[in-house]
Amino acid sequence: MKAVPVSLLMLVLLVGTTVGRDLYAQRGEEGAAAMLALLTERVNNLEKQVRAKASENSFVGMVMPFPGDADKIPAEYLVCDGRELARDQYPLLFSKIGYIYGGSGGGFKLPDYRGYFLRGVDGGSKHDPDAATRATAGGQVGDFVGSLQSYATALPHKPFKTGGKNDGKHSHKRDAFDRMVTANNQITVLMHDNTVNLAEPNLSDSRPMSEGFHSHTIAAGGDLESRPVNVSVYWVIRVK
């Protein structure tokens, strides 16, 4: 906010004092004092108006959420929908955002925040591990204000599992047996069946089946995007 120049105030007060002297000669001390008081009040009001305007202008370019319908948005704001504006109609706004979001010559674009979450510029904090790959509408790549970042999926803090706590461990059974039998040219227990002295599987020399440790790739299911719980609003920018 720019303060009213002291020299301007002094000039007005000096003129007021000169006028006051003339009035003093014409109307006496009370008339001059009344005029000086009036001029002082007007100067003070002017200063307040200048400060208020400067404060109002300082909000141009600020973005905020608006929770109502689009037709209820105040006239000083526009929806951040990427539309192009004329520089000569919005000079103060252009001085704040320039061509960051696109445009050239006499036109510049508003940011398009429709459907987006907003994220602070990383600024070297390392909170955005992919900051260096962000890209702006103007072609800049890196940690710039207005840059866009596409979808990404990190490993979950709590790993997903597809087969319970044993990570896919399983076995196969044939009837009541859970061991893979192998032929070793020995006979089974005598009189156990009708075949003797022939090569057949021997349960006493069988080996355990493989326990089947393995992994799965999840290639189906899920939603259209990853997102936190959210509420929809209009992102609006003050333009004047």
C-alpha positions in Angstrom: 0.0 0.0 0.0 1.4 3.4 -1.0 1.1 6.2 1.6 0.0 9.7 0.7 3.2 11.7 0.0 4.0 14.0 3.0 4.8 16.8 0.6 1.2 16.7 -0.8 -0.2 16.9 2.7 2.1 19.8 3.6 1.1 21.6 0.4 -2.6 21.3 1.1 -2.1 22.4 4.7 0.0 25.3 3.6 -2.6 26.5 1.1 -5.2 26.0 3.9 -3.1 28.2 6.2 -2.8 30.9 3.5 -6.6 30.8 3.0 -7.0 30.8 6.7 -4.9 34.1 7.0 -7.1 35.7 4.3 -10.2 34.6 6.1 -8.7 35.8 9.4 -8.4 39.3 7.8 -11.9 39.1 6.5 -13.8 37.2 9.1 -11.7 37.2 12.1 -10.1 34.4 14.1 -13.2 32.3 14.4 -13.8 32.2 10.6 -10.2 31.3 9.8 -10.2 28.6 12.4 -13.4 27.1 11.1 -12.1 27.0 7.5 -8.8 25.4 8.6 -10.8 22.8 10.5 -12.8 22.0 7.4 -9.8 21.7 5.2 -8.1 19.4 7.7 -11.1 17.2 7.8 -11.2 17.0 4.0 -7.5 16.1 3.8 -8.0 13.4 6.4 -10.9 12.0 4.5 -8.9 12.1 1.2 -6.1 10.2 2.9 -8.5 7.5 4.2 -9.9 7.1 0.6 -6.5 6.7 -0.9 -5.4 4.2 1.7 -8.7 2.3 1.3 -8.2 2.1 -2.5 -4.6 1.0 -2.1 -5.7 -1.7 0.3 -8.4 -2.8 -2.1 -6.0 -3.0 -5.0 -3.6 -5.1 -3.0 -6.2 -7.9 -3.2 -6.2 -8.1 -7.0 -4.8 -11.4 -8.1 -5.8 -13.2 -4.8 -7.4 -16.6 -5.2 -10.0 -18.0 -2.9 -12.7 -20.7 -2.8 -16.3 -19.6 -3.3 -18.9 -22.0 -1.9 -22.0 -20.7 -3.7 -23.4 -20.9 -7.2 -21.5 -19.2 -10.1 -24.1 -16.5 -10.6 -23.6 -15.4 -7.0 -19.9 -14.7 -7.4 -19.2 -10.9 -6.7 -18.5 -8.7 -9.7 -14.9 -8.1 -8.6 -14.1 -11.8 -9.1 -14.0 -14.3 -12.0 -13.9 -18.1 -12.0 -10.4 -19.5 -12.5 -11.4 -21.2 -15.8 -8.5 -20.3 -18.1 -10.3 -17.6 -20.0 -8.3 -14.9 -21.8 -8.6 -11.3 -20.7 -7.5 -8.1 -22.3 -4.4 -6.4 -20.8 -5.8 -2.9 -21.2 -9.0 -3.9 -19.3 -7.2 -5.6 -16.4 -3.8 -3.9 -16.1 -3.5 -4.3 -12.4 -4.2 -8.0 -12.6 -1.8 -8.4 -15.5 0.9 -6.8 -13.5 0.4 -9.5 -10.9 0.2 -12.7 -13.0 1.4 -11.8 -16.5 1.6 -14.6 -19.0 2.2 -17.4 -16.4 -1.0 -19.2 -17.4 -0.8 -18.4 -21.1 -1.5 -15.7 -23.6 0.6 -13.2 -25.5 0.5 -9.6 -26.7 -2.6 -7.9 -25.6 -4.2 -10.9 -24.0 -3.4 -13.0 -20.9 -5.1 -16.0 -19.4 -6.5 -16.7 -16.0 -5.4 -19.9 -14.2 -7.6 -22.9 -14.9 -8.2 -24.6 -11.5 -11.4 -26.4 -12.4 -11.3 -29.9 -10.9 -7.8 -29.4 -9.4 -6.5 -29.4 -5.8 -4.0 -26.6 -5.2 -0.5 -27.3 -3.9 2.1 -24.9 -2.5 5.3 -24.2 -4.5 7.9 -26.6 -3.1 10.5 -23.8 -2.8 13.3 -26.2 -1.9 11.4 -27.8 1.0 11.5 -31.3 -0.6 7.9 -31.8 0.3 7.2 -32.3 -3.5 9.7 -35.0 -4.6 8.8 -34.5 -8.2 8.9 -30.7 -8.2 11.7 -30.7 -10.9 9.4 -32.4 -13.4 6.4 -29.9 -13.1 5.5 -28.0 -16.3 3.8 -24.6 -16.9 1.5 -23.7 -19.8 4.3 -21.6 -21.1 6.6 -24.5 -21.4 8.8 -24.0 -18.3 9.8 -27.2 -16.5 10.5 -27.1 -12.8 9.3 -25.8 -9.5 7.4 -22.8 -10.9 4.2 -21.2 -9.7 1.3 -22.2 -12.0 3.0 -25.5 -13.0 1.0 -28.6 -13.5 1.7 -32.1 -12.1 0.1 -35.2 -13.5 -1.0 -38.4 -11.9 1.4 -40.4 -9.8 1.0 -43.3 -7.4 3.5 -44.1 -4.7 3.9 -47.3 -2.7 1.4 -47.3 0.1 2.7 -46.7 3.7 0.8 -49.9 4.6 1.5 -52.5 1.8 -1.4 -54.0 0.0 -1.8 -57.8 0.2 -3.6 -60.2 -2.1 -3.3 -63.5 -0.2 -3.5 -62.8 3.5 -0.6 -62.7 6.0 1.2 -65.8 4.4 2.0 -64.0 1.1 0.6 -66.6 -1.2 1.8 -69.7 0.7 -0.3 -72.7 -0.2 -0.3 -76.4 -0.8 -2.1 -79.0 -2.9 -3.7 -82.2 -1.6 -4.7 -85.4 -3.3 -7.3 -87.1 -1.2 -6.0 -87.1 2.3 -2.3 -86.7 1.4 -0.4 -83.4 1.3 2.9 -84.8 0.0 4.1 -85.3 -3.6 4.9 -89.0 -3.9 7.7 -90.2 -6.2 8.5 -93.6 -7.8 11.7 -95.2 -6.4 11.3 -98.9 -7.5 10.3 -99.9 -4.0 7.1 -101.6 -2.9 4.5 -100.2 -0.6 3.6 -101.9 2.6 2.9 -105.5 1.9 -0.7 -106.4 1.6 -1.7 -102.8 1.4 -3.0 -103.3 -2.1 -3.2 -105.9 -4.8 0.1 -104.9 -6.5 3.4 -106.2 -5.1 7.0 -106.3 -6.3 6.3 -103.5 -8.8 7.6 -100.0 -9.1 5.1 -97.7 -7.6 5.1 -94.5 -5.5 6.4 -95.0 -1.9 4.9 -92.7 0.6 7.8 -93.3 3.1 10.2 -91.7 0.6 8.0 -88.9 -0.7 9.0 -85.3 -0.6 7.0 -82.2 0.5 5.3 -80.1 -2.3 6.6 -76.7 -3.0 5.0 -74.1 -0.7 4.3 -71.8 -3.6 5.7 -68.4 -2.6 4.8 -65.9 -5.4 3.4 -62.5 -6.2 0.4 -61.0 -8.0 0.1 -57.9 -10.2 -3.1 -56.0 -9.7 -4.2 -55.1 -13.2 -8.0 -54.5 -12.7 -10.4 -53.0 -10.3 -10.1 -49.7 -8.5 -11.6 -46.3 -9.2 -10.9 -43.7 -11.9 -8.4 -41.7 -9.7 -6.8 -41.6 -6.3 -8.1 -38.7 -4.2 -8.8 -37.7 -0.6 -12.3 -36.9 0.7 -13.2 -33.5 -0.8 -15.8 -30.8 -1.2 -16.4 -29.0 -4.5 -16.1 -25.2 -4.7 -15.4 -22.5 -7.3 -11.8 -21.2 -7.3 -12.2 -17.5 -8.0 -9.6 -14.7 -8.5 -10.0 -11.0 -7.8 -9.6 -9.1 -11.0 -10.4 -5.5 -10.0 
